[in-house]
Amino acid sequence: MANKMLNALNVSQHTTNLVFGNFKFMLFLGFLGIIYIANAHFAEKNVRRIQLKQKEMKELKWEYTSIKSETMYKSMQSQIDESLDPKGVNLANAGPKVIIKK
């Protein structure tokens, strides 16, 4: 009876038999764990790349808006007149030209 109890309490022998009996299953679980970890790293890398592209796109949008507003400001008639005054061209007093067809 004491021998049976010692055999029942001998955890290392039962564990060893359990592990070697299910060795293929343990390898499969290890493989699935490695796949799971690799997938998590791949997803994190993609998220970081997407965030970087979104930040870059936002900066380009700000630059586009800035250039567009600057171009609109410089294309106003008063700004064109001011930029041509140092060169001796005065468009403000010339007025519109009228073409009459006979």
C-alpha positions in Angstrom: 0.0 0.0 0.0 2.8 2.4 0.8 4.5 1.5 -2.5 1.2 2.4 -4.4 1.0 5.7 -2.6 4.6 6.6 -3.4 4.0 5.7 -7.1 0.8 7.8 -7.1 2.7 10.7 -5.6 5.7 10.4 -7.9 4.8 13.4 -10.0 8.0 13.5 -12.1 7.4 10.0 -13.4 3.7 10.8 -14.4 4.8 14.1 -15.9 7.5 12.5 -17.9 5.2 9.9 -19.2 2.5 12.5 -20.0 5.0 14.7 -21.9 6.6 12.0 -23.9 3.2 10.4 -24.6 1.9 13.7 -26.0 5.2 14.9 -27.5 3.7 15.6 -31.0 0.9 17.6 -29.5 3.4 19.7 -27.4 5.4 20.4 -30.5 2.3 21.5 -32.3 1.4 23.8 -29.4 4.9 25.3 -29.5 4.6 25.8 -33.2 1.3 27.6 -32.8 2.8 29.8 -30.1 5.6 30.8 -32.4 3.1 31.6 -35.2 1.0 33.7 -32.8 4.0 35.7 -31.6 5.2 36.3 -35.1 1.8 37.4 -36.2 1.6 39.9 -33.3 5.0 41.4 -34.3 3.9 41.6 -38.0 0.7 43.4 -37.0 2.5 45.8 -34.8 5.0 46.6 -37.5 2.2 47.3 -40.0 0.4 49.5 -37.5 3.6 51.6 -36.9 4.0 51.9 -40.7 0.4 53.0 -41.2 0.8 55.6 -38.4 4.0 56.9 -40.0 2.3 57.3 -43.4 -0.7 59.1 -41.8 1.6 61.5 -40.1 3.5 62.1 -43.4 0.2 62.6 -45.2 -1.0 65.1 -42.7 2.3 67.1 -43.0 2.0 67.1 -46.8 -1.6 68.3 -46.5 -0.5 71.2 -44.3 2.2 72.1 -46.8 -0.2 71.9 -49.7 -2.7 74.2 -47.9 0.1 76.7 -47.0 1.4 76.8 -50.6 -2.2 77.1 -52.0 -3.0 80.1 -49.7 0.3 81.8 -50.5 -0.3 81.4 -54.3 -3.8 82.7 -54.0 -2.5 85.8 -52.0 0.3 86.4 -54.5 -2.1 86.2 -57.5 -4.3 89.0 -56.3 -4.2 92.1 -58.5 -2.9 94.3 -55.7 0.0 92.0 -55.0 0.9 91.7 -58.6 1.0 95.5 -58.9 3.2 95.7 -55.8 5.6 93.1 -57.2 5.9 94.9 -60.5 6.4 98.5 -59.1 10.2 98.1 -58.5 10.6 97.1 -62.1 8.9 100.2 -63.4 5.7 98.5 -64.6 2.5 100.3 -63.3 -0.7 98.4 -64.0 -2.9 100.2 -61.5 -3.3 103.4 -63.6 -3.5 101.7 -67.0 -7.1 100.6 -66.6 -8.8 98.1 -68.9 -8.3 98.2 -72.6 -11.4 98.4 -74.8 -11.3 96.8 -78.3 -13.8 98.1 -80.7 -14.5 96.1 -83.8 -15.8 98.0 -86.9 
